[in-house]
Structures are given as structure tokens and as C-alpha cells.
Amino acid sequence: MADNSQKMSYQAGEAKGQAQEKASNMMDKASDAAQSAKESMQQTGQQVKEKAQGAADAVKDATGMKN
């Protein structure tokens, strides 16, 4: 049967492994959140670009500058 020092060492290893797994899961969640934010910003940027192009086209139409 394992003596107390072996048992404590095992339990410390178990706790370390669980902490590493939790940290890894948290990093994965943070990475997913960052990726989602990046995609959202890209989509917003594209929408702004399209609206600006539409506004520029409207000005060209109104001023007769569009060919």
C-alpha cells in the first residue's frame, strides 16, 4: 500500500493535471471568442465599405458624374 508521501505526490499530480486542463479549456474559449470578434469586425467593415460605395455612387448619380 502506498505511504502518505506517495499518496500526496499522486494527489498533487492529479491537481496539477486538472489545473492544466482547465487552463487549456479557458484558453480555447478565449481563442474562440477572439476569432468570433475578428469575424464580426470583418463583417462590419465589409458592410461599411459597401455602404460607402453606395453613397459614393448616389453622389455620382445626383451630380451626373457617373458614366
NUNUZA-160713 format. One line per 5 residues: number of its first residue (from 1); their letters; for each residue x, y, z of N, C-alpha, C, CB. Coordinates in steps of 0.2 Angstrom, whole numbers, plus 2048, in hexadecimal, padded with zeros to 3 digits. Glycine has a CB too. Example, Ala and Ser with C-alpha at 12.3 -4.5 7.8 and 13.67 -1.06 7.14 Angstrom:
BEGIN
1	as	842,7E4,827,83E,7EA,827,842,7F0,827,839,7EA,82D | 840,7F5,823,844,7FB,824,840,800,827,846,7FD,81D
***
This chain:
BEGIN
1	madns	804,7FA,800,800,800,800,804,806,800,7FB,800,806 | 802,80B,7FD,806,811,7FC,807,815,803,803,816,7F7 | 80D,818,804,80D,81C,80A,80A,823,809,815,81C,80D | 80A,827,80E,807,82D,80E,80B,832,809,807,831,815 | 811,832,808,815,836,804,813,834,7FD,81D,836,805
6	qkmsy	813,82E,7FB,811,82C,7F4,80A,82E,7F3,812,824,7F3 | 805,82D,7F7,7FE,82F,7F7,7FE,837,7F5,7FA,82D,7FD | 802,83B,7F9,801,842,7F8,804,844,7F2,805,845,7FE | 80A,841,7F0,80D,842,7E9,808,841,7E4,813,83E,7E8 | 805,83B,7E4,800,839,7DF,7FA,83E,7DF,7FD,832,7E1
11	qagea	7F7,840,7E5,7F2,845,7E5,7F4,84C,7E2,7EF,846,7EC | 7FB,84E,7E3,7FD,854,7E1,7FE,854,7D9,804,856,7E4 | 800,84E,7D6,800,84D,7CF,7F9,84D,7CC,803,846,7CD | 7F4,84A,7CF,7ED,84B,7CD,7EB,852,7CD,7E9,846,7D2 | 7EC,856,7D2,7EA,85D,7D2,7ED,861,7CD,7EB,860,7D9
16	kgqaq	7F4,860,7CC,7F7,863,7C7,7F4,862,7C0,7FF,861,7C7 | 7F3,85B,7BE,7F0,859,7B8,7E9,85D,7B7,7EF,852,7B8 | 7E5,85D,7BC,7DE,860,7BC,7DF,867,7BB,7DA,85F,7C2 | 7E4,86B,7BE,7E5,872,7BD,7E7,873,7B6,7EA,875,7C2 | 7EB,86F,7B3,7EE,870,7AC,7E8,86F,7A7,7F3,86B,7AB
21	ekasn	7E4,86A,7A9,7DE,869,7A4,7D9,86F,7A4,7DA,863,7A6 | 7D8,872,7AA,7D3,877,7AB,7D6,87E,7A7,7D2,879,7B2 | 7DD,87F,7A8,7E0,884,7A5,7E0,884,79D,7E8,885,7A7 | 7E1,87D,79B,7E0,87C,794,7D9,87E,791,7E2,875,792 | 7D4,87B,795,7CD,87D,793,7CC,884,793,7C9,879,798
26	mmdka	7CE,888,798,7CD,88F,798,7D1,892,792,7D0,892,79F | 7D7,890,790,7DA,893,78B,7D6,892,784,7E1,890,78A | 7D4,88C,784,7D0,88A,77E,7CA,88F,77D,7CE,883,77E | 7C6,890,783,7C0,894,783,7C2,89B,781,7BD,894,789 | 7C8,89E,784,7CA,8A4,782,7CC,8A5,77B,7D0,8A6,786
31	sdaaq	7CF,8A0,778,7D1,8A0,771,7CB,8A0,76C,7D5,89A,76F | 7C6,89C,76E,7C0,89C,76B,7BC,8A3,76B,7BB,896,76D | 7BC,8A6,771,7B9,8AC,771,7BD,8B2,76D,7B9,8AF,779 | 7C4,8B1,76D,7C8,8B6,769,7C6,8B5,761,7CF,8B5,76A | 7C6,8AF,75F,7C4,8AD,758,7BD,8B0,756,7C5,8A5,757
36	sakes	7B8,8AF,75B,7B2,8B1,759,7B2,8B9,759,7AD,8AF,75F | 7B5,8BC,75D,7B6,8C3,75D,7B9,8C6,757,7B9,8C6,763 | 7BE,8C2,755,7C2,8C4,74E,7BD,8C3,748,7C8,8BF,74D | 7B9,8BE,748,7B5,8BD,743,7AF,8C2,743,7B2,8B6,743 | 7AD,8C4,748,7A8,8C9,749,7AA,8D0,746,7A5,8CA,750
41	mqqtg	7B0,8D1,748,7B3,8D8,746,7B4,8D8,73E,7BA,8D9,74A | 7B6,8D2,73C,7B7,8D2,734,7B1,8D2,731,7BA,8CB,733 | 7AB,8CF,734,7A5,8D0,731,7A2,8D7,731,7A0,8CB,734 | 7A3,8DA,737,7A1,8E1,738,7A5,8E6,733,7A3,8E4,73F | 7AC,8E5,732,7B0,8E9,72E,7AD,8E8,726,7B7,8E6,72E
46	qqvke	7AC,8E2,724,7A9,8E1,71E,7A3,8E5,71D,7A8,8D9,71C | 79E,8E5,722,798,8E8,721,799,8F0,720,793,8E7,727 | 79E,8F2,724,79F,8F9,724,7A2,8FB,71D,7A4,8FB,729 | 7A6,8F7,71B,7A9,8F8,714,7A4,8F8,70F,7AE,8F2,712 | 79F,8F3,70F,79A,8F3,70A,795,8F9,70B,796,8ED,70B
51	kaqga	794,8FC,711,790,901,711,793,908,70F,78E,902,719 | 79A,908,710,79D,90E,70D,79D,90E,706,7A5,90E,710 | 79E,908,703,79E,907,6FC,797,909,6F9,7A0,900,6F9 | 792,907,6FC,78B,909,6FA,78A,911,6FB,786,905,6FE | 78D,914,700,78C,91B,701,790,91F,6FB,78F,91D,708
56	adavk	796,91C,6FA,79A,91F,6F5,796,91F,6EE,7A1,91C,6F4 | 793,919,6ED,790,918,6E6,78A,91D,6E6,78D,911,6E5 | 786,91E,6EC,780,922,6EC,782,929,6EA,77D,922,6F3 | 788,92B,6ED,78B,932,6EC,78C,933,6E4,791,934,6F0 | 78F,92E,6E2,791,92E,6DA,78B,92F,6D6,795,928,6D8
61	datgm	786,92B,6D8,77F,92B,6D4,77C,932,6D5,77B,926,6D7 | 77C,935,6DB,779,93B,6DC,77D,941,6D9,779,93C,6E4 | 783,940,6D8,787,946,6D5,788,944,6CD,78D,947,6D8 | 786,93F,6CB,787,93D,6C4,78E,93B,6C2,785,943,6C0 | 792,939,6C7,799,937,6C6,79A,930,6C4,79D,939,6CC
66	kn	795,92C,6C5,795,925,6C4,794,924,6BC,790,921,6C8 | 799,920,6BA,799,91E,6B3,793,919,6B1,79F,91C,6B0
***
